[in-house]
Amino acid sequence: MKDILPGEMEIRDYVLNIIKDTYRGYGFSAIETPCVEHIENLTSKQGGDNEKLIFKILKRGEKLNVEAAQTEADVVDGGLRYDLTLPLSRYYANNSANLSAPFKALQVGSVWRADRPQKGRFRQFVQCDIDILGDATNLAEIEEILALTKALKRICPDKAYTVRVNDRAILKGMADYSGFPENETDKVFIILDKMDKIGLEGVREELEKEGFDKACVDKYLAMFEEITNDVQGVRYVKEKLEGVLEPEYADGLELIMNSVDAVKATDFKIAFDPTLVRGMSYYTGPIFEISMDEFGGSVGGGGRYDEMIGKFTGNNTCACGFSIGFERIIMLLMERGFQIPQIGTKKALLIEKNMPAEGMMKVLKQAEEDRKNGSVVTIAVMKKNKKFQKEQLKEEGYEEIVEFFADRM
C-alpha cells in the first residue's frame, strides 16, 4: 500500500488506457467485481499460498460475538480479494445466463495480500486480467497471447520479449514417465520451478535431498537436456512420453505456437519451456508467461483453468486467463525515466496576484482556446518565489509558461 504521486499516476493512466484500448480491440468487455468476497470462496483451496495472505474481515453488529467464539469462522465472514480470477469465477457462475458465450472478460482492479512489503511487492496492487470463458479450443490461448503482446508492444515499442509456454499435462507426464510417486509430483514441480535460478545441477541436488530415487532424477533431468525450445521440442516430448501423455496436449501446444508465430502483428519470440510451472493449483492445461528480455523476470502470465467455475456451479466451464504484470511494468518504466509521448503542448498560464475580474476572464478564455487547439493548459497564481514555481512546472512537462499582469491586460 502506497501513496501515488501525480507523475506516476499520469504514467499509470497512460499504460492502463493502452491496455484497455488494445483488449477492447480483441472483443473483450469490461466488468467489475466487489473487492470483498465471502470467506468461504476465498478459502476454497483454489488460491494456493495466497489463501495464507488474506486480509480477513470480522463480522459486524450482533453477529460478532468474540466471547462465544471458538474458531476463526465464528468471527470472520469475509475478506479482501487476493486476485481477480476467483471473483470472476463466482461472477460467471451468478451471471452466465446474461452473458455471451464464449464470454471475453476484461477486469482491472486492486487486490490485497498480507505479504511482507518489499521493492516491487505491495500489500495492495493493481491487476489487469483478460479471460475467455466457455471456449474449449486453443483459440482462447492464441487470442490472449496476441492481445497481450500487442499491448506490451504499444507500451514499450523498442523492447524485445519472449512468450514461454508449457502444459500442466506435459509437466505431469514427464514426472510420471520418470517414475516419481504420483502423490509427490507437486514437490518435484516446486523444485523444477527454480531451474532458472539454480540451474540443472541445482535442481538435481535438491531433488536428491528430498529423497527421490537417483534413477528417477537422472531419467527426469536427461529429458531437459534433450528438449529444444521450439516446436521440435514439443514433438520430442510427444514421442518420448508416448503411452503416458495423451497426444492431444502436445498437439494443442504446437497449434498455439505455430498459430501465434504465423499471425502475430508484432515482433516477439514464442518458446516451449518444459520448466515453466506457474504456481497456482487451479491450472489444468496450457500455461504461459511473458518476459521482457532487457528487464528479466515475468511481466505477465496465465493459463487454462477448466475446473474452477465448476466449484461454484457444479458443472465445469472451460476458462483461460492472462494477467499482465501492471505494477512491475510501471516500476520498470519509472526506474528508466519513462516520459509519456505528448500530443500537443503543455502550457502554464501564470496570473498576477489580485488580478481584476476582467483580466481573469481574458486568461480563462485564452486557456479554453488553447485547449480547443489540443494543448494541456493549467492556470496558477504567481508565487513570491516565481523562479522555483517555473522550475516545478518545467519538471512536470510544461514547455511554455506565459505570465499575465494586471497593468498589461
KANOR-V414480 format. One record per residue. N is the residue number from 1. RES is the residue in one small letter. OMEGA is omega in whole degrees, 0 to 359 (999 if undefined). D_LAST is the distance of its C-alpha to the last C-alpha in Angstrom with 2 decimals. Layout:
BEGIN
N|RES|OMEGA|D_LAST ; N|RES|OMEGA|D_LAST
END
This chain:
BEGIN
1|m|182|47.74 ; 2|k|172|44.47 ; 3|d|181|40.78 ; 4|i|180|38.67 ; 5|l|185|35.36 ; 6|p|181|32.41 ; 7|g|178|33.22 ; 8|e|182|36.78 ; 9|m|179|35.91 ; 10|e|179|33.79 ; 11|i|179|36.85 ; 12|r|179|39.19 ; 13|d|180|37.27 ; 14|y|181|37.14 ; 15|v|181|40.89 ; 16|l|179|41.83 ; 17|n|178|40.02 ; 18|i|181|41.93 ; 19|i|182|45.20 ; 20|k|180|44.82 ; 21|d|180|43.75 ; 22|t|182|46.75 ; 23|y|178|49.21 ; 24|r|178|48.16 ; 25|g|177|48.92 ; 26|y|174|52.49 ; 27|g|179|52.84 ; 28|f|181|52.33 ; 29|s|181|51.11 ; 30|a|174|49.08 ; 31|i|176|50.89 ; 32|e|176|50.48 ; 33|t|180|53.16 ; 34|p|178|53.05 ; 35|c|180|52.75 ; 36|v|178|55.81 ; 37|e|173|59.24 ; 38|h|184|62.68 ; 39|i|179|64.43 ; 40|e|178|67.42 ; 41|n|183|65.30 ; 42|l|183|63.73 ; 43|t|184|67.19 ; 44|s|178|69.05 ; 45|k|179|70.04 ; 46|q|189|67.53 ; 47|g|179|64.92 ; 48|g|182|67.09 ; 49|d|179|65.96 ; 50|n|180|62.70 ; 51|e|176|64.79 ; 52|k|187|65.27 ; 53|l|184|61.51 ; 54|i|167|60.67 ; 55|f|186|58.42 ; 56|k|184|60.71 ; 57|i|179|59.77 ; 58|l|171|62.05 ; 59|k|184|63.32 ; 60|r|172|61.65 ; 61|g|185|63.02 ; 62|e|181|66.73 ; 63|k|180|67.25 ; 64|l|179|66.64 ; 65|n|185|69.86 ; 66|v|184|69.83 ; 67|e|183|73.11 ; 68|a|185|75.07 ; 69|a|177|73.51 ; 70|q|178|75.92 ; 71|t|178|73.88 ; 72|e|181|70.24 ; 73|a|180|70.47 ; 74|d|184|71.10 ; 75|v|184|67.65 ; 76|v|176|65.43 ; 77|d|181|64.57 ; 78|g|178|61.41 ; 79|g|176|59.37 ; 80|l|182|56.17 ; 81|r|179|56.64 ; 82|y|171|57.33 ; 83|d|181|56.63 ; 84|l|185|55.67 ; 85|t|180|59.01 ; 86|l|175|61.12 ; 87|p|178|58.64 ; 88|l|180|58.46 ; 89|s|177|62.25 ; 90|r|179|62.32 ; 91|y|182|59.49 ; 92|y|178|61.48 ; 93|a|182|64.69 ; 94|n|191|63.06 ; 95|n|188|61.12 ; 96|s|181|63.01 ; 97|a|182|64.16 ; 98|n|183|60.56 ; 99|l|178|59.61 ; 100|s|179|60.30 ; 101|a|355|63.15 ; 102|p|181|62.59 ; 103|f|181|59.43 ; 104|k|188|56.69 ; 105|a|172|54.62 ; 106|l|183|51.34 ; 107|q|177|50.71 ; 108|v|179|48.04 ; 109|g|178|48.08 ; 110|s|172|48.67 ; 111|v|186|52.24 ; 112|w|175|53.73 ; 113|r|182|56.59 ; 114|a|183|57.88 ; 115|d|175|58.10 ; 116|r|182|57.72 ; 117|p|175|54.10 ; 118|q|183|53.77 ; 119|k|178|51.59 ; 120|g|180|50.82 ; 121|r|184|52.79 ; 122|f|177|51.22 ; 123|r|173|52.63 ; 124|q|181|49.94 ; 125|f|184|48.86 ; 126|v|170|47.82 ; 127|q|181|50.40 ; 128|c|189|49.78 ; 129|d|163|52.94 ; 130|i|180|54.26 ; 131|d|173|57.71 ; 132|i|184|59.99 ; 133|l|178|62.51 ; 134|g|178|65.60 ; 135|d|182|66.03 ; 136|a|184|69.25 ; 137|t|179|68.72 ; 138|n|173|67.09 ; 139|l|180|64.35 ; 140|a|180|62.46 ; 141|e|183|62.57 ; 142|i|182|61.72 ; 143|e|181|58.62 ; 144|e|177|57.31 ; 145|i|180|57.79 ; 146|l|181|56.02 ; 147|a|184|53.07 ; 148|l|180|52.58 ; 149|t|177|52.96 ; 150|k|178|50.41 ; 151|a|180|47.89 ; 152|l|180|48.56 ; 153|k|177|48.22 ; 154|r|180|44.78 ; 155|i|183|43.71 ; 156|c|187|45.40 ; 157|p|184|46.14 ; 158|d|182|47.54 ; 159|k|175|49.99 ; 160|a|180|53.71 ; 161|y|185|55.39 ; 162|t|172|58.82 ; 163|v|178|60.07 ; 164|r|183|63.38 ; 165|v|176|65.69 ; 166|n|177|68.96 ; 167|d|180|70.94 ; 168|r|179|72.33 ; 169|a|177|75.62 ; 170|i|176|75.85 ; 171|l|182|75.20 ; 172|k|181|78.01 ; 173|g|180|80.28 ; 174|m|179|80.14 ; 175|a|180|80.94 ; 176|d|180|83.81 ; 177|y|182|85.22 ; 178|s|176|85.32 ; 179|g|176|87.31 ; 180|f|177|84.92 ; 181|p|185|85.88 ; 182|e|182|83.83 ; 183|n|181|82.82 ; 184|e|187|81.52 ; 185|t|178|79.20 ; 186|d|176|76.03 ; 187|k|179|76.90 ; 188|v|183|77.34 ; 189|f|178|73.92 ; 190|i|179|72.19 ; 191|i|180|73.70 ; 192|l|181|73.05 ; 193|d|180|69.35 ; 194|k|187|69.26 ; 195|m|183|70.45 ; 196|d|180|67.17 ; 197|k|187|67.15 ; 198|i|177|70.85 ; 199|g|184|72.28 ; 200|l|182|75.56 ; 201|e|177|77.77 ; 202|g|177|75.69 ; 203|v|179|76.10 ; 204|r|182|79.82 ; 205|e|182|80.16 ; 206|e|178|78.39 ; 207|l|180|80.41 ; 208|e|176|83.64 ; 209|k|178|82.57 ; 210|e|177|82.16 ; 211|g|179|85.84 ; 212|f|182|85.57 ; 213|d|184|88.54 ; 214|k|179|88.13 ; 215|a|177|89.48 ; 216|c|181|86.81 ; 217|v|181|84.07 ; 218|d|180|85.34 ; 219|k|181|85.68 ; 220|y|186|82.16 ; 221|l|178|80.37 ; 222|a|179|82.37 ; 223|m|181|80.57 ; 224|f|177|77.13 ; 225|e|182|78.38 ; 226|e|187|79.43 ; 227|i|174|76.49 ; 228|t|185|73.81 ; 229|n|180|70.19 ; 230|d|181|70.34 ; 231|v|178|72.10 ; 232|q|177|75.36 ; 233|g|178|75.00 ; 234|v|179|74.81 ; 235|r|177|77.91 ; 236|y|180|79.72 ; 237|v|180|79.10 ; 238|k|181|80.30 ; 239|e|184|83.53 ; 240|k|186|84.09 ; 241|l|179|83.66 ; 242|e|182|85.80 ; 243|g|178|87.58 ; 244|v|182|85.09 ; 245|l|174|81.78 ; 246|e|186|81.43 ; 247|p|182|80.40 ; 248|e|182|77.68 ; 249|y|177|75.43 ; 250|a|179|75.54 ; 251|d|179|75.21 ; 252|g|180|72.08 ; 253|l|178|70.45 ; 254|e|178|71.37 ; 255|l|179|69.87 ; 256|i|184|66.57 ; 257|m|182|66.41 ; 258|n|182|67.45 ; 259|s|180|65.14 ; 260|v|181|62.02 ; 261|d|185|62.85 ; 262|a|189|63.42 ; 263|v|185|60.26 ; 264|k|182|57.59 ; 265|a|179|54.30 ; 266|t|185|53.25 ; 267|d|174|55.17 ; 268|f|179|56.94 ; 269|k|170|60.50 ; 270|i|189|62.65 ; 271|a|173|65.61 ; 272|f|180|68.61 ; 273|d|182|68.76 ; 274|p|178|71.98 ; 275|t|180|70.78 ; 276|l|186|67.78 ; 277|v|190|68.56 ; 278|r|191|65.46 ; 279|g|187|66.23 ; 280|m|185|65.80 ; 281|s|185|69.23 ; 282|y|180|68.21 ; 283|y|185|67.99 ; 284|t|185|70.90 ; 285|g|179|70.38 ; 286|p|176|68.05 ; 287|i|182|65.58 ; 288|f|175|62.80 ; 289|e|178|60.25 ; 290|i|181|57.50 ; 291|s|172|56.47 ; 292|m|188|54.02 ; 293|d|183|56.14 ; 294|e|186|53.62 ; 295|f|187|53.00 ; 296|g|181|56.55 ; 297|g|185|57.44 ; 298|s|173|56.80 ; 299|v|177|53.45 ; 300|g|179|55.05 ; 301|g|179|58.41 ; 302|g|181|60.44 ; 303|g|181|63.61 ; 304|r|179|65.85 ; 305|y|189|66.81 ; 306|d|186|69.17 ; 307|e|186|70.69 ; 308|m|183|67.87 ; 309|i|178|67.02 ; 310|g|177|70.75 ; 311|k|180|70.67 ; 312|f|187|68.73 ; 313|t|186|70.36 ; 314|g|177|73.85 ; 315|n|181|73.35 ; 316|n|178|71.95 ; 317|t|179|68.90 ; 318|c|181|67.97 ; 319|a|179|64.65 ; 320|c|184|62.76 ; 321|g|180|59.49 ; 322|f|179|57.17 ; 323|s|177|54.65 ; 324|i|181|51.95 ; 325|g|188|51.42 ; 326|f|184|47.77 ; 327|e|179|47.43 ; 328|r|179|49.28 ; 329|i|179|47.10 ; 330|i|180|43.91 ; 331|m|181|45.46 ; 332|l|178|46.45 ; 333|l|180|43.03 ; 334|m|181|41.33 ; 335|e|183|43.88 ; 336|r|175|43.16 ; 337|g|182|39.38 ; 338|f|176|38.85 ; 339|q|179|35.39 ; 340|i|176|34.52 ; 341|p|183|34.00 ; 342|q|171|30.37 ; 343|i|187|29.59 ; 344|g|183|26.05 ; 345|t|172|23.64 ; 346|k|186|22.44 ; 347|k|176|18.72 ; 348|a|178|17.05 ; 349|l|181|13.40 ; 350|l|182|12.96 ; 351|i|180|10.56 ; 352|e|178|10.76 ; 353|k|181|13.49 ; 354|n|176|13.04 ; 355|m|178|9.58 ; 356|p|183|9.65 ; 357|a|181|11.11 ; 358|e|178|8.73 ; 359|g|179|5.98 ; 360|m|180|9.30 ; 361|m|180|10.49 ; 362|k|180|8.09 ; 363|v|180|9.17 ; 364|l|178|12.65 ; 365|k|178|12.89 ; 366|q|180|12.07 ; 367|a|180|14.74 ; 368|e|179|17.17 ; 369|e|179|16.96 ; 370|d|179|17.72 ; 371|r|177|20.54 ; 372|k|181|22.01 ; 373|n|173|22.32 ; 374|g|180|24.32 ; 375|s|169|22.08 ; 376|v|188|22.46 ; 377|v|172|19.11 ; 378|t|178|18.72 ; 379|i|180|15.83 ; 380|a|175|16.40 ; 381|v|179|15.27 ; 382|m|176|15.55 ; 383|k|178|19.04 ; 384|k|178|20.53 ; 385|n|186|22.46 ; 386|k|180|19.67 ; 387|k|179|22.24 ; 388|f|179|24.59 ; 389|q|179|21.98 ; 390|k|178|21.17 ; 391|e|178|24.93 ; 392|q|180|25.58 ; 393|l|179|23.11 ; 394|k|177|24.79 ; 395|e|179|28.16 ; 396|e|175|27.21 ; 397|g|179|26.58 ; 398|y|186|22.80 ; 399|e|183|22.72 ; 400|e|179|19.01 ; 401|i|182|16.55 ; 402|v|181|12.79 ; 403|e|179|10.71 ; 404|f|180|7.23 ; 405|f|185|6.51 ; 406|a|185|5.56 ; 407|d|181|5.85 ; 408|r|183|3.81 ; 409|m|999|0.00
END
